[in-house]
Amino acid sequence: MVAMKLIYTFEDRDEGEMAHSKLVGEKRLASERDGTATVYNLFGEPSWGNFYRLELFNLIELESILKARASGVSYSQGRLKSIILTLEYVAKQYQLKLPDHWRR
């Protein structure tokens, strides 16, 4: 079983609840006071699928770039490199492995 970790923090309860409904696996939305405001921390199982469902870390853009690359359509290699660098950082933070086909 994968341990839950903080996935994202929201300032709006409705946004937090919507994101909570998108996660797969164990999850929890916890509120806390931050000064005079309330924030909503979304905890869940860190996975590329959950990050994709929440539209985090440019994974939807990565999907478009990979489809373009696979079909021989022009794409920004610089943008792909930038996204991969970010995802390598995320992978280290959450102990995830980047799929090999993202880098090829």
C-alpha positions as CSV (number, residue, x, y, z in Angstrom):
1,M,0.0,0.0,0.0
2,V,1.3,3.5,-0.9
3,A,1.4,6.0,1.9
4,M,-0.7,9.1,1.5
5,K,1.1,12.4,1.0
6,L,0.2,16.0,0.6
7,I,-0.7,16.4,-3.1
8,Y,-2.0,19.9,-3.2
9,T,-3.3,22.8,-1.1
10,F,-6.4,24.8,-2.1
11,E,-7.8,28.1,-0.8
12,D,-11.3,27.2,-2.0
13,R,-13.3,24.3,-0.4
14,D,-15.2,23.6,-3.6
15,E,-12.0,23.2,-5.6
16,G,-10.6,21.0,-2.9
17,E,-13.7,18.8,-2.9
18,M,-13.7,18.6,-6.7
19,A,-10.0,17.5,-6.7
20,H,-10.7,15.0,-3.9
21,S,-13.4,13.4,-6.1
22,K,-10.9,12.9,-8.9
23,L,-8.3,11.0,-6.9
24,V,-8.0,7.2,-7.0
25,G,-7.0,5.2,-4.0
26,E,-6.8,6.4,-0.4
27,K,-7.5,10.1,0.0
28,R,-8.4,12.8,2.5
29,L,-9.2,16.5,2.3
30,A,-8.3,18.3,5.6
31,S,-8.9,21.9,6.4
32,E,-6.7,24.0,8.6
33,R,-6.5,27.7,9.6
34,D,-3.7,29.7,8.1
35,G,-3.9,33.0,9.9
36,T,-7.4,34.3,9.1
37,A,-7.9,32.1,6.1
38,T,-8.8,28.4,5.9
39,V,-6.8,26.2,3.5
40,Y,-7.7,22.7,2.3
41,N,-4.9,20.2,2.1
42,L,-5.5,17.3,-0.3
43,F,-3.8,14.1,0.8
44,G,-3.7,11.0,-1.5
45,E,-1.6,8.4,-3.1
46,P,1.1,10.1,-5.2
47,S,0.9,8.6,-8.7
48,W,1.2,9.8,-12.2
49,G,-2.4,8.9,-12.8
50,N,-3.6,11.0,-9.8
51,F,-1.4,13.9,-10.9
52,Y,-2.8,13.7,-14.4
53,R,-6.4,13.6,-13.1
54,L,-5.7,16.8,-11.2
55,E,-4.0,18.4,-14.3
56,L,-0.7,19.0,-12.4
57,F,2.9,19.3,-13.6
58,N,1.9,19.8,-17.3
59,L,1.0,16.1,-17.8
60,I,-1.8,16.9,-20.2
61,E,0.6,19.0,-22.3
62,L,3.2,16.2,-22.1
63,E,0.6,13.8,-23.5
64,S,0.0,16.1,-26.5
65,I,3.7,16.4,-27.1
66,L,4.2,12.6,-26.9
67,K,1.4,12.0,-29.3
68,A,2.9,14.6,-31.7
69,R,6.3,13.0,-31.4
70,A,4.9,9.5,-32.1
71,S,3.0,10.6,-35.2
72,G,6.0,12.6,-36.6
73,V,4.3,16.0,-36.1
74,S,6.4,19.0,-35.1
75,Y,6.7,19.7,-31.4
76,S,8.9,21.9,-29.1
77,Q,11.8,19.8,-27.9
78,G,12.7,22.6,-25.5
79,R,9.3,22.4,-23.9
80,L,9.4,18.6,-23.7
81,K,12.8,18.9,-22.0
82,S,11.5,21.5,-19.5
83,I,8.5,19.3,-18.6
84,I,10.7,16.3,-18.1
85,L,13.1,18.3,-15.8
86,T,10.1,19.2,-13.7
87,L,8.8,15.7,-13.6
88,E,12.2,14.3,-12.6
89,Y,12.0,16.7,-9.6
90,V,8.5,15.5,-8.8
91,A,9.5,11.9,-9.2
92,K,12.3,12.4,-6.6
93,Q,9.9,14.1,-4.2
94,Y,7.3,11.4,-4.3
95,Q,9.6,8.4,-4.9
96,L,8.1,7.7,-8.4
97,K,9.7,6.4,-11.6
98,L,9.4,8.3,-14.8
99,P,8.2,6.0,-17.6
100,D,11.0,5.4,-20.1
101,H,8.8,6.4,-23.1
102,W,8.5,9.9,-21.8
103,R,12.2,10.5,-22.2
104,R,12.8,8.8,-25.6
